[in-house]
């Protein structure tokens, strides 16, 4: 096992314990050994996201996507951060890319992307299109049997006044 792999495994232990600062340090050391490893960037990005370092998280997710462009979890996390900071255009681009690359066998990521697109349309006052996207998200979540996602969709609809 390489030193980078060892640091990554140590980081995963800290990550599981929700010590995101410690885990980020381990992932940084792992990246020094293996700077092309997309997973190392992804996990460090999650740590940064969890500690509120949005810019650093976005940068790490972007680095991960350069190395693994079709990674839906990475792209989704970045899209969520773009939504949080109000960059709806970049969030929309990521959600659209998820819809292009998500496998039909796994409707989970498509449902999340439609949910995100629906929230963007609500933010922009495009209610008809928002309802279309949110309905698509709900249909896919039902097909997937994802009760947590269905509950989240319901919460978002309630929060938006529907």
C-alpha positions in Angstrom: 0.0 0.0 0.0 1.3 3.4 -0.9 1.7 6.2 1.6 -1.1 8.1 -0.2 -3.5 5.1 0.1 -2.6 4.8 3.8 -3.4 8.5 4.4 -6.6 8.1 2.4 -7.7 5.2 4.6 -6.8 7.1 7.7 -8.8 10.0 6.4 -11.8 7.8 5.8 -11.7 6.7 9.4 -11.8 10.3 10.5 -14.4 11.1 7.9 -16.7 8.4 9.3 -16.2 9.8 12.8 -17.2 13.2 11.3 -13.8 14.8 12.0 -13.9 16.6 8.8 -10.9 18.9 9.5 -8.7 15.9 10.4 -9.9 14.0 7.4 -9.3 16.9 5.1 -5.7 16.9 6.3 -5.3 13.2 5.6 -6.8 13.7 2.1 -4.4 16.6 1.4 -1.5 14.3 2.3 -2.9 11.6 0.0 -3.2 14.1 -2.8 0.5 15.1 -2.4 1.3 11.4 -3.2 -1.4 10.9 -5.9 -2.5 14.2 -7.3 -4.5 12.6 -10.1 -6.8 10.6 -7.8 -10.4 11.9 -8.2 -11.7 10.2 -5.1 -9.2 12.1 -2.9 -10.4 15.4 -4.3 -14.0 14.3 -3.8 -13.7 13.3 -0.2 -11.6 16.4 0.7 -14.3 18.5 -1.1 -17.0 16.9 1.1 -14.9 17.7 4.2 -14.6 21.4 3.0 -18.4 21.4 2.3 -19.2 20.1 5.7 -17.0 22.7 7.4 -18.4 25.6 5.4 -15.4 26.2 3.1 -17.6 26.4 0.0 -14.9 27.8 -2.4 -12.4 25.1 -1.5 -15.1 22.4 -1.9 -16.1 23.7 -5.3 -12.5 23.8 -6.3 -12.0 20.2 -5.2 -15.1 19.0 -6.9 -14.0 20.7 -10.1 -10.6 19.0 -9.8 -12.3 15.6 -9.3 -14.6 16.2 -12.3 -11.6 17.0 -14.5 -10.4 13.5 -13.7 -13.7 11.8 -13.7 -16.3 13.9 -15.6 -19.3 11.5 -15.3 -19.1 11.2 -11.5 -22.7 12.1 -10.5 -22.1 12.4 -6.8 -19.3 14.9 -7.3 -21.3 16.9 -9.9 -24.4 16.9 -7.6 -22.5 18.2 -4.6 -21.0 21.0 -6.7 -24.4 21.9 -8.1 -25.8 22.1 -4.6 -23.0 24.5 -3.6 -23.7 26.6 -6.6 -27.4 26.7 -5.6 -26.4 27.8 -2.0 -24.2 30.7 -3.3 -26.8 31.7 -5.8 -25.0 30.8 -9.0 -28.0 29.3 -10.7 -26.4 29.2 -14.1 -23.6 26.9 -13.0 -26.0 24.8 -10.9 -28.2 24.4 -13.9 -25.2 23.3 -16.0 -24.3 20.6 -13.5 -27.8 19.4 -13.2 -28.1 19.2 -17.0 -24.9 17.2 -17.2 -26.1 14.8 -14.5 -29.2 14.2 -16.7 -27.0 13.5 -19.7 -24.7 11.2 -17.9 -26.8 9.4 -15.3 -27.5 5.8 -16.2 -31.1 4.9 -16.8 -30.6 1.9 -14.4 -30.1 4.4 -11.6 -32.9 7.0 -11.6 -31.7 8.4 -8.2 -29.3 11.0 -9.8 -31.7 12.0 -12.5 -34.4 12.6 -9.8 -32.0 14.8 -7.8 -31.1 16.7 -10.9 -34.7 17.3 -11.8 -35.3 18.4 -8.2 -32.5 20.9 -8.5 -33.7 22.2 -11.8 -37.2 22.6 -10.4 -35.8 24.6 -7.5 -33.9 26.8 -9.9 -37.1 27.4 -11.9 -39.0 28.3 -8.7 -36.3 30.7 -7.8 -36.6 32.3 -11.2 -40.4 32.5 -11.0 -41.0 29.9 -13.8 -43.7 28.0 -12.0 -44.9 25.9 -14.9 -41.5 24.6 -15.7 -40.7 24.1 -12.0 -43.8 21.9 -11.6 -42.7 19.9 -14.7 -39.2 19.2 -13.3 -40.5 18.5 -9.7 -43.0 16.1 -11.1 -40.3 14.3 -13.1 -38.2 14.1 -9.9 -41.1 12.7 -8.0 -41.9 10.1 -10.7 -38.2 8.9 -10.8 -38.0 8.8 -7.0 -41.2 6.7 -6.9 -39.8 4.4 -9.6 -36.6 4.1 -7.5 -38.6 3.4 -4.3 -36.6 6.3 -2.7 -38.8 7.3 0.2 -36.2 9.8 1.6 -36.0 11.6 -1.7 -39.8 11.7 -2.0 -39.9 13.2 1.5 -37.3 15.8 0.5 -39.3 16.7 -2.7 -42.4 17.1 -0.5 -40.5 19.3 1.9 -39.2 21.5 -0.9 -42.7 21.8 -2.4 -44.1 22.8 1.0 -41.3 25.3 1.6 -42.1 26.8 -1.8 -45.8 27.2 -1.0 -47.2 24.2 -3.0 
